[in-house]
C-alpha cells in the first residue's frame, strides 16, 4: 500500500509540475479542474490501485511509453485538451503499474473501425480499476490515425480501457481524447499486419493473431 500511495503522490507532483509549463502564457482555462472518480463496488478493481487525486492540471503535456512485446509506442497526453481528468487518470495508472503485464484483447481493422483496444485486465471490457469517471467530450472529437482515446461501455463508465487508432475510427464523438502517438505507429501497423482472429463481431474484429502484451509502461 505504501508504494501505491507514493505513486499517487508522485502523480500529484508530476501533474502539478505541469502548471509550470507555459505558466507565463495567457490561458482561458483555469489552471486546475476538479475530477469525479467514483468507486464501482459492482465492478471491483482487477488489480490493487488507488483512484487518482480529484484535481487535474490543464496546462502542458506528458509522454507515456507503452512497451509492447512488438516494440515501444509513445503517446503524448494533452492536459490542455478536452480531457484533463482522463489524462490525470492514465498518469496515475501508469505510475501505479496497473497496465504492466497486461494483454490487449481487441484489434479491429474494418471499414468503420481500426483500433487496438487495451486496458482491460481480464478480457474485452472486463477488468477495470474499481472506479469510473465522466466523459470529457464536447462533440467535436474526431479519431484520426494516431489518436489515443478512452474506451467505455456507455456514458460515464470510463476507467482503465483505452484505444489507439491505427487507421481511422468512424464513431460518434462519445470517447474522451487524451492525446496522440508521437512514435511507434510502425509497431501498431505490424500488429495489424500480423492478422486478427475472427469473432462474432466480424472477421476483422477480435484477438490479435499475434498476442499483444504490454510488458511495462512508464512516463516519458
N, C-alpha and C positions, 0 to 999 in steps of 0.2 A: 504493500500500500504506500509505503514511504516513497518508493521510486516513482509510482504513478502520480502522487501528489507533487513531487518535484517536477515531473514532466509537465503537468498542467500549470504549475507556477512558471516554468520556462515559457510556456505558451503565452502567458500574460506578458512576460518580459519581452519576448520576441515581438509580440503584437504591438505592445506599446512603443517599442523602439521604432516601429514603422511610422509613428507620428512625427519622428524627426525628419523623415524623408519628405522633402518639399515643404517643410514647415513654413517657409517664408512666402510660399505662393498663396494667392487668394483662392479660397475654396468655398464653394457654395454649401457643401455638406458640412454638418457638424463633424468634428474630428473623431467622435465616438458614437456608436449606436448601441442600443440595448438589444439583447437576443433572448429568445424564449426557448430554452432547451427543457423539454418536459419528459419526465420519466414515463416509460411504457411497460408497466409490470406485466401486461399481457404478452409482451414481446421482450423478454429479458435479454440482457447483453450476452452475445455469443462468446465474448471474452471479457475479463475484468477490465473495466475502463471507467474513467470519471467523465462526466459531462464537461464541456468547455466552460470557461468563465463567461458570464452572461453579458459581457460587453465586447465590442469589436471595433477596431480602428477602421477608418475609411480612407486612409492615405497609404500610398506606397504599394509595393508588390513583394511577393515572397516566392521563391522557387522550391519545388518539391521534386525529388527524383524517385521514380519507381524502378527498382532493379528487378526486372523480369528475367526469367531464365533465358529468354531470347535476346536480352540486351536492355540497357537503361533507356528510360523515357523521362525527360524533364519537362515539367509544366510550370508555367508562371501564373500564380494566383494573383488576382487583381482585387486588392482591398477597396479600391476606389470605384469598382464596378457596382452592379446592382445587387450583389450577394455577399456583403461583408461577413454576415453571420455564418454562411456556408464556408467561407474562407477560414474563419476562426475555427470552425468545426474540423475541417480537414487538417489544419495545422496541429490542432490538439491530438487528433487520432494518429497522425504521423509521429508526433513526439512520444506518444504512448505505445508506439509499435503495434497498433491494432491491425494494420494491414499486412504486417510481416508474416511470411509463411502462409499466405492465403492463395486461393485459386480464383481465377476469373472464369465464371461459369457460362458466360454467354458471349457469342460472337455472331454478328449479323452482317450480311452483305447483299441486301435486296435492293430493289428499285426505290424503296421508301426509306430504308434504314441501313446505315453502315457504321456500326459502333462496336466497340469492345466494352462490355459491362463487367465491372469489378466491385469489390467492397462488400459483397455478401459472403459471410464466412462459411456458411453451411451448404447452401445451394442457391439456385436462382431465386432472388428476392427473399431469402431466409438467412438470418444470422446477422443482426444489426447490433448497434452499440447500447441498446437498452433505453434509448430516449429518442425523441423526434423534435423537429423544429419546422416552423412555417416556410412556405415557398417565398422566394425573393425574386419575383418576376414583375416586369412592367408591360408585358405584351409585345415588346419589340425584339425579344430574343430570337436569334437565328442560330443554327447549329451547323456551321460550315466545317470543312476538314480542319482538324486540329483543335476543335473546341473541347473543353473539359466542362462537364455539367453534372449536376446531381441527378441521380435516378430516384424514382419514388414509386409508390403504389397508390397514388391518389393525392389530393390536396393535403398539405401539412404533414406528410409522412416521411420527410427527409431524415436520413440517419447517417449511414456509412456508405451506401451504394452510390456509385458514380459511373459515368461512361465517357469514353474517349471516342471522338468521331474520326474514323479513318478515311471516310469518303464524303458523306453528307447525311443529314437526318431531316427528312421532310416530316416534321412532327409539330404539334401545337406548341406555343410558347409557354409551356407549363413546367419547365425544368430550369432551375437556377443555374446560371452560367458563372463558373468560378474563374476561368481563365483559358489559356491556350497552351498547346505543346510548343516548346521552343527548341527541342532537339529530340530525335528518336522516332520521327514519323516513319523512317525506313524499317524500324523494328516492328511497328504496327502493321505496315504493309506486308512484312514477312509472315506475320501471324495469319493474315488473311490468305496469302498465297499458299500456306500450308493446308488450308481447307477447313471445312466446317462439317460437323456431324449432324445430319438432318434430324429434325424432331417434328412433333405435331404442329409446331409453329411454322414450319416450312423447310424446304431443302437447304436454305441458306440462313438458317437461324437456329443455332444450337451450341453445343460444346465446341470449342476449338479442337480441330482434329489433332493438333499437337498441343498438349496441355499447356495452359498459360498460368504460370505460378509467379507470384510476387515474393521474391526471396527477402527483400528488405525495402524500406523506404527511409528517406532522410530529407531534411531541409537543405536546399542548395543543390 
